[in-house]
Amino acid sequence: MDDAPHILIVDDDSRIRDLLRDFLRRNGLRVSTAGDAAEARARMRALAFDALVLDVMMPGEDGLSLTRALRQANAKVPILILSALGETPDRIAGLAAGSDDYLPKPFDPEELLLRLKALLRRGAPAPANGGATLRLGPYTLDAATGELRREGTLLKLTGRERELLRLLASRPGEPVPREDLLAPAGGGAPRTVDVEIARLRRKVEQDPANPKLIRTVRGRGYMLAIAPAPGEGAPRP
């Protein structure tokens, strides 16, 4: 049990905290809880967590503000937002803030457990014998895990961003329909995929407004272009 993933639940509703704590512990996870963002920050200063389950509407600093602050500080911990605000614009706002997943209340604890396990798998270290490596201009991409490196340095991507890259890398040079990218982008409307792709482009494209690596194929989806190495010329449209 000591080596089980450690989850931090942050919610001002003590009933939800207790429900999730007991349920996740019964399913083999270590769990700590916090009632607000300030308490969560204190716990994160003392302990390293493998994932956060974070409520949006809390007194003081809300969940979206905490998520943005963690991402601005380059925290890579997977974040699952749990919120009573479940409309598409709310999910988009959560993903745009930097969360890896978004689950509306009321929720099924079994579904939350499955989503957490998916996030933990995405955040796990890549196996030593990982899949094919693609050369993408100045980057190398592990097609099996979605891990992206520049000159050997691993880029800090969220689990969802790595999953999107992994799916695009499964069909390099071919359009991947938005519908196929919806699951790693948290489901919902196609606009959710657009938000995730835009955020990913800001991290990997030299000019996100004129992307060379992750191309939009009008009416078909997105495509991972095999870009040339520096000095080899620009890729064809």
N, C-alpha and C positions, 0 to 999 in steps of 0.2 A: 504493500500500500504506500510505503514511503516514496517509491519511485513513480507513483501514479501521477498523471497530469494534475496540476493545481489550478483551480478555477476561482476567480474572484467575482462574486455576485454583488452588484451595486444597485440598490433599489430602496427607496424610502418606505415602501410597504413591507412591514415586517412579516406579514403572512406569506407574501411571495418569496421573500428571502428564505424563510424557514422551510417552505414547501420545496423550493429548488435545492436548498442545502441538503435536506434529508433524502430527496429523490436521487440526486447526483451521487451522494455518498453511497447509497444502496447499489449504485451502478459502478462502483469502483473508483470514483474520482475523489481527490482531495478538494475541499471547498472552504473558502473563507468568505466572509460577507462584510459589506459596508452599507451604511444608511444614506450616505451622500457623497458628493465628489471629494470633499475635504478629507473624509475618513478613508476613501479609496486611495487618495494620493499618499496618505500616511502609510497605508498598508503596502503600497507599491514601493515606497522608499525602503521598507524593511524586508520585503520578500519579492522574489521573481515569480510571476504567474505565467501559466501557459495559455490562458485565454481569459477574457473578461466578458461577463454578461451584464449589460449596462442599460439601465432605464433612462428614458429621455427626460420625462417630466419630474424633476426633483427640486426641492427648495435650494436656493443658492445657485451654484453653478449647475447648469443642466447637462444632460448626457451628451448632447451634440457639441457643446463647448469643450467638455472634457475630452471627447474624441479628437476634435481638431487640435487641442493643445498637445495631446499625446503624439499625434502624427507630426506636428510641427517640431516636436522634440525627437523625431525619428524613432519613436517607440514602435517595435515591430509586432508586439503582442496582438494576436487575433482578437477582434472585438465583435461581439454579437449584440446588436441593439434590440432591446425588448421594449415595446412601446404600445400604448393604447391608441396612438396615432398611426393608423394602418393604411391610409390612402396612398395612391401612387406618388403624389408630390412629397408626402412624408418619407416614404422609402427612399426616394431620390435624394432628399435632403440628408438622410442618414448616411447613404453611401457616399455622397459628395463630401461629407465631413470626414470620411476616412474609415468608416466601419467596414467589416468584411461580410457581415450578414445582417438581416433585419427581420425580426419576427414580431408580428402584431399580437397584442393581447385582445381577447383571451387566447391562450395557446395550449397545446397538448404537450406535457412534459416529455413524452416520448419523441415528439418531433424536435424539441429543443435539444434533447440528448443526441439525436442523429446529426443535427446541424453542428453541434459542438464537436462531435467526433470527426466530421468532415473538415472543420477548421483545423483541428489538431493534426490530421493527416497532412493537410497542405503545408502546415508549418513545420513538419518533421524534417530532419536532415535528409538530404538526398542519399540514396544508396551508392556505395563505392563504384558499382558497375552500372551507373545510370545509362539512359538511352542515348540516342544519337545527338550529336552536338551540331548546331547550325551556326554558320558564320553570317552575321548580319552587320555588315559594315564594321564599325569599331567594336561591336558586341559579339559575344558567343552565347548561344541559348541552348540550354539542356532541354531537348524536346520532350523528355519524359516528365520533367518536374516543373518546367516553366521558369527555372532559375536563369537569370540574366547576369552576365558578367561583362565588365569593360576593363580590358587590360588586366584580367585576372581578379579584379575586385568585384565582389558580389553586390549588386544593386539592392537597395532596400525596397522591396515590393510587398504589398499585402498578399495574403493567401489568395484572395479573389483575383488580383492582377496576375499572379503566377498561373492560376488556372485558365484565365483568358489567353495568356500567351501559350500555354500548353495546347489548348484547343486550336488556336491559330497555327501553331507549329505542326499540328497533325496533318495539315493540308497546306504546306508552304506554297505560295504562288497561286493559290486557288481561293476564290471567295468563300467565306464561311457565313451562312445565313445568320441573321440576328437571332432567329428562333433557336439555333443551336447554341448560341452564347447566352441565352436568358438564364439558364440554371446557375452557372457560376456567377452571373451578375445579380442573383437574388430573385429571379423570376419577375413577374409583373409585366409592365409595358415595355415595348422595344426601346423607349426613351431611356430606360434604366441602363441598357447596354451602351447607349451613346454616352451617358455620363461616365461610366466606367472606362470606356475607350479614351474619352477626352482626358481623364485623369492620368491614365497610363501614358498617353502621348506626351503629357507635360513632363514626365519623368525620363522618357527615352528618345524623344525627337529633338533635334537641334532647333527646328522651327515647327512647333506644334500646329500652327495654322496652315503649314504646307508639309504635311507628313510624308516621309520617304519610306518609313519602315512599316507602319500600320496604315494601309491605304483603305479609303472608302470606295467600294464598288457600287455605284449608284443602282438601286433597285435590287441588289443581290446580297449585300452585307459588308464584311470587312475581310481584308486579305493581308497576310504577312508577306511582305516583299523581301526577297533575298537581295539585300543591298550590297553594293560593292565595298571593298575595303577602301580606306582613305587613299586618294590619289588615283583610283581606277575609273573615275568618271561617275556621273550621276546615273541612277537607274532610269530605265525607260518608264513612262507613265503606264 
